[in-house]
Amino acid sequence: GKKPPAVLDEKGDAETAVPDTPDLSRAEILAAGARKIEGEILARIGKLPSELSASLNVSVVETGVLISLTDKHMFGMFRNGSAEPELIELVEAIAHVLQTHPGGVVVRGHTDSKPFRNRKYDNWQLSTARAHMAQYMLVRGGLEETRIHRVEGLAEREPRVPGNPDADENRRIDILLETAQ
């Protein structure tokens, strides 16, 4: 390889210069971390994204890395009115991956805007029950319970598809891995 150019230090002695490498921004580091987490989850479960009956989306948000499990149009990760995700295996894979990444965890449940009410649930209770079930599965999958900072039910208040609040994609679980600011 080519030797870096020699430069003089303040005493006049020659020293080897290190080629300039641009520093990665915090956003670039987080984006690389999000891609790594997504790859680790898929490797752990042994499936391609197209083989999952839910959409797995790992992205960077202001407060950390957000892992979203969302209904695909033709599949129901959440049966209508059910708090139990059918993809226990996927949540357990997420738990195993989160064990190897530092930071607190926030679990959020969401519903679509279709009014739901039965003797047991309305949309608030349903979204909270979904978040609680995901929290339970994360702990059962090996995530330390003390790492979970909050379990939140947001009903239909933060739709993934704001232009279509009844969309299946709005029924989801978000798992936030908080990163240092």
Order of alpha helices (4+ residues) and beta strands (2+ residues): beta-beta-alpha-beta-beta-alpha-beta-alpha-beta-beta
